[in-house]
Amino acid sequence: MEGKARRDGMRAVYLTAAELSKIGYIVCTTSRNAQGADLLITDQQCSRAFSIQVKSNTYRNCKYFLIGKKGEDIISETHIYVLVNIIEPSKKNPIEIIAYYVVPSKVVNKKLVHDKGKTGKAEWWYVVIEDILPYKDKWEILRKPESIG
């Protein structure tokens, strides 16, 4: 990740941390080399804990989120993806829009597309936004254990 993409990714992590704090979670960022988790959270009683992987896009007509190969491997009831689409202001639409998709890792794993490209030399793992629309602003997933997966 370089320059703007790295800044956008970090911004998405902190925007997600702010949203989680707003709903009452204690939030801790991980070191940047942590495998699979950007945030570790717990409720105020320290009785429920989750790892959160944040992925971001800044495209107005975003159709997918890149997830990476770990989407195939890291599956847990307590591992959640927060996919953040930051739609930057434009002349036509001067207001920034931030959309959050709160998706259990089990769902990401099921919806994950593995694309080897035309030449087979490059590989991408992604989820299509249309497949995760039911998870838009679905913060309650973090409140009810039975709603995970």
Summary of the structure (lengths in Angstrom):
residues: 149
radius of gyration: 15.3
end to end distance: 29.7
largest distance: 51.5
contacts: 416
relative contact order: 0.16
helix: 30%
strand: 31%
